[in-house]
């Protein structure tokens, strides 16, 4: 996978998360739905797994001074934006 003409190396879990969010672009994906899809039902009480994975993925796909492709929806989940607002 290429991001800004550079090869991007994702872990299997990072890839699964990015694919799931991208397939549901502009829709809020709940913490519960993401945890179940990535780790299975045993991880539903482990939201820190998701926070860490999202942080790792953001470091790889976002520019430091730009808005993030993955938006946090507090207390609900995350949303993927393929196009970022212009500064």
Secondary structure as UniProt FT lines:
FT   STRAND          2..3
FT   TURN            4..5
FT   STRAND          6..7
FT   HELIX           12..23
FT   TURN            24..26
FT   STRAND          29..30
FT   HELIX           31..39
FT   HELIX           41..43
FT   TURN            44..45
FT   HELIX           47..61
FT   TURN            64..65
FT   STRAND          70..73
FT   TURN            74..76
FT   STRAND          77..80
//
